[in-house]
Amino acid sequence: MKIRDQHYRTIWREQQTVCIIDQTLLPFAFQVVRIETYVEMCHAIRTMQVRGAPLIGAAAAYGLVLGIQAVADDDVLHAVADALIATRPTAVNLRWAIQRMLAQLLVVPQAQRAILAWEVAQSIADEDVTQNHAIGQYGKALIAHAVTVNPAQVVNILTHCNAGWLATVDGGTALAPVYAAFDAGLHIHVWVDETRPRNQGASLTAWELAQHGVPHTVIADNAGGYLMQNGQVDMVIVGADRVTRQGDVCNKIGTYLKALAAADNQIPFYAAVPTPTIDWQMVRGADIEIEMRDADEVAYMQGQGIDGRLQRVRVIPKESQALNPAFDVTPAKWVTGIITELGIFSPADLLTLEAKS
Ligand SMILES: CSC[C@H]1O[C@H](OP(=O)(O)O)[C@H](O)[C@@H]1O
């Protein structure tokens, strides 16, 4: 996406290093960080300098590249892969990307692995961009249909967390249809859930949409149901970290509550995902490992002080405990459709995709 007229991906190769945008500093600072080792990439994924299911898949792939430039024997390959997989458990894209790298690297002589790894990681990144563009086109058709239903109205879309270009290599998943519709001149507006505790909505989605000029309003997570009850939401589009073969959608904590409110108000609820986010090995969403992150992410908030400096403030009593599950699972029965690069599918029809994935 373009930032001040310069095109960026969220991750890219520069000589023998990998550059990322440090998303923990947005929206108040735009800083590129150069990653030189797989250990640094593990840190970047674990601390959410890079985050978002497709992006952490690509980041893990590049991390594996960095880890085998000096020594590329099987033991090193597996040790680096295991370290990267251990950084975050929920988004299936991370394990998928590592397994794809291993499948292509283990079958070639060690001497070829360092160069081939760069090529495979680049392919993973490039494919994500292509897939997200297709998601955008299919999703744009949904929005265009909503416009025909109410031509005089603005189509109001609610989204949760950040599933924009910052969550992918480029283009985004849930926001890909938003950008495609906006660029096509359709009149849309986005309700942006702030998405406590890490505030990916308030800090990342709002920033992305503002950079592109898309009309949007940041809301407290708990305001979504009220807006739906008052006819102010036409559709909900979210991303996902893992979709099971029966169509259960695992996404940022709070997504499930939005799906329930959407169902109660007859509002369509879509998950936009590239097919690498579908876990064909898993049937039940209840079996997905939900990442439990540091309770301090609930106890503290980060923001910009009146002096312009980033500050972190405590928002709960020091005597209080906090719990921080990072994701939840929306059962397939509350999901209207899954927007993929191969088309839009009901959860029941998802299995027809397996052979093509
Ligand atoms: C397009 S995947 C975006 C997905 O990833 C986010 O999780 P996190 O920011 O913790 O990596 C969130 O669940 C988004 O919907």
The ligand as a MOL file (V3000), in Angstrom:
LIG
                    3D

  0  0  0     0  0            999 V3000
M  V30 BEGIN CTAB
M  V30 COUNTS 15 15 0 0 0
M  V30 BEGIN ATOM
M  V30 1 C -5.5170 -11.2910 8.0460 0
M  V30 2 S -5.1230 -12.0980 9.4890 0
M  V30 3 C -5.5320 -10.8930 10.6390 0
M  V30 4 C -5.8400 -11.4750 11.9620 0
M  V30 5 O -4.6530 -11.5960 12.7430 0
M  V30 6 C -4.8460 -10.8380 13.9090 0
M  V30 7 O -4.2380 -11.3770 15.0280 0
M  V30 8 P -2.8620 -10.7170 15.5770 0
M  V30 9 O -2.9530 -9.2440 15.3780 0
M  V30 10 O -2.8370 -11.1490 17.0200 0
M  V30 11 O -1.7570 -11.3690 14.7600 0
M  V30 12 C -6.3360 -10.7840 14.0780 0
M  V30 13 O -6.8440 -11.9910 14.5750 0
M  V30 14 C -6.7360 -10.5360 12.6800 0
M  V30 15 O -8.0660 -10.7450 12.3620 0
M  V30 END ATOM
M  V30 BEGIN BOND
M  V30 1 1 1 2
M  V30 2 1 2 3
M  V30 3 1 3 4
M  V30 4 1 4 5
M  V30 5 1 4 14
M  V30 6 1 5 6
M  V30 7 1 6 7
M  V30 8 1 6 12
M  V30 9 1 7 8
M  V30 10 2 8 9
M  V30 11 1 8 10
M  V30 12 1 8 11
M  V30 13 1 12 13
M  V30 14 1 12 14
M  V30 15 1 14 15
M  V30 END BOND
M  V30 END CTAB
M  END
